[in-house]
Amino acid sequence: MAESKPAKTPQVASAGKTRAEQGPSPAVMPNYARQDIVFERGEGSWLIATDGGRYLDFGSGVAVNALGHAHPALIAALTEQAHKVWHTSNLYRVGGQERLAERLVEATFADRVFFCNSGAEACEGAIKTARRYQFVSGHPERTEIITFQGSFHGRTLATLAAAGNTKYLEGFAPDMPGFVNLPTGDRAAVEAAIGPNTAAIMIEPVQGEGGVRSIPAEDLRWLREICDQHGLLLVLDEVQTGMGRTGKLFAHEWAGITPDVMAVAKGIGGGFPLGAVLATEAAAKGMTAGTHGSTFGGNPLAMAVANAVLDIMLAPGFMEDVQAKASRLRQELARVKDEFPDLVLDIRGMGLLTGVRLKPPVGDVGKACMAEKLLTVGAGENVLRLLPPLNVTDAELSEATARLSKALRNVAKASA
Ligand SMILES: *Cc1c(COP(=O)(O)O)cnc(C)c1O
């Protein structure tokens, strides 16, 4: 690799065009299949592109902007903190972390919280917490984690191995060992996989990227029981399902169970990068000083925003409101399904984590929605995800379903 660097492609004269108008830059690594659009501003459930187009955002940056764009309380929290201090590292106490952790502990099963910056990091932290628990419990041999097909836990080497998606693993060998990937809903397979080296079972209560596939509550309860029987930890990945997305603060509340360890990210920062590992006191007992860390994790800016997110989500009536919005969206989508029985196979999901399983390729329907200025997100099993902000209005829900209907009509016309 010692060749001299070839001359770079000369930049085309920009002729007074803005960077956005010049089209996608090859300087950005091409690892995403991006839409050719740049958004420069957001207002609640709306995103405004550089050409002035107003888009109804039912993707929410993949379930991240849980309170929409430019929420005044989040802007106030972030700017107020920005004038004080941005970053100190975890060499010192961080006031916002202590406050946020105590509030999360108060609101959930957890006794201990670790802060990081993303979902994959939260899943890694959860995996480390589970292994470390077994290690300090006198079971250093218990390192294996049982995971499930169709999962998504992130793009780091360990989380890729955990999910076992061959498409995402290709070219990144060797795959990290220590995971046993099983089909969902197969209790016999889980029982057969549990052995002397098993440490934990890790699962998403609703597989988001996998196609908005809900794990039945009785299966989650069974996994809880089997973990208790065998001394395993139940690790839930609530990166996508958490922070009110399903109409409860966390999706496992619907099943009436609690995990030992949980990964959280996406909505918790309302758009500011933040992840967290929540654990019971027992499950966290191995995570003593020096065992794990993050330079940025839980920095004062992230903490200020996340505390403001919690102010809103923990206010009385907020989750009931999300549930009401969700059932309204569900009814509207049922009408869309009735209108297009040949195109819409089923409506699935929990709360405002909604999936529309389609007959035509989801990419085509996503593009048709984009043409109607409705932003959606694709998922596995040919499912179109609708992930509006949790504070979406009823009028916006109706507008989105009207745009989806129009998009489906156009798809039907194009294939007729
Ligand atoms: C998005 C997601 C992740 C990964 O989060 P990143 O912030 O992209 O690392 C992990 N698990 C689930 C369930 C997710 O939806």
Ligand as a Chemical Component Dictionary entry (heavy atoms), coordinates in Angstrom:
data_LIG
# 
_chem_comp.id                   LIG 
_chem_comp.type                 NON-POLYMER 
_chem_comp.pdbx_formal_charge   0 
_chem_comp.three_letter_code    LIG 
# 
loop_
_chem_comp_atom.comp_id 
_chem_comp_atom.atom_id 
_chem_comp_atom.alt_atom_id 
_chem_comp_atom.type_symbol 
_chem_comp_atom.charge 
_chem_comp_atom.model_Cartn_x 
_chem_comp_atom.model_Cartn_y 
_chem_comp_atom.model_Cartn_z 
_chem_comp_atom.pdbx_ordinal 
LIG C1 C1 C 0 -30.906 0.480  15.929 1  
LIG C2 C2 C 0 -30.767 -0.713 16.790 2  
LIG C3 C3 C 0 -29.531 -1.096 17.340 3  
LIG C4 C4 C 0 -28.245 -0.401 16.981 4  
LIG O1 O1 O 0 -28.231 0.937  17.344 5  
LIG P1 P1 P 0 -27.079 1.905  16.788 6  
LIG O2 O2 O 0 -27.337 3.179  17.542 7  
LIG O3 O3 O 0 -27.272 2.027  15.324 8  
LIG O4 O4 O 0 -25.785 1.291  17.125 9  
LIG C5 C5 C 0 -29.501 -2.169 18.205 10 
LIG N1 N1 N 0 -30.616 -2.844 18.511 11 
LIG C6 C6 C 0 -31.815 -2.519 18.015 12 
LIG C7 C7 C 0 -33.021 -3.296 18.402 13 
LIG C8 C8 C 0 -31.935 -1.451 17.114 14 
LIG O5 O5 O 0 -33.125 -1.153 16.589 15 
# 
loop_
_chem_comp_bond.comp_id 
_chem_comp_bond.atom_id_1 
_chem_comp_bond.atom_id_2 
_chem_comp_bond.value_order 
_chem_comp_bond.pdbx_ordinal 
LIG C1 C2 SING 1  
LIG C2 C3 SING 2  
LIG C2 C8 DOUB 3  
LIG C3 C4 SING 4  
LIG C3 C5 DOUB 5  
LIG C4 O1 SING 6  
LIG O1 P1 SING 7  
LIG P1 O2 DOUB 8  
LIG P1 O3 SING 9  
LIG P1 O4 SING 10 
LIG C5 N1 SING 11 
LIG N1 C6 DOUB 12 
LIG C6 C7 SING 13 
LIG C6 C8 SING 14 
LIG C8 O5 SING 15 
# 
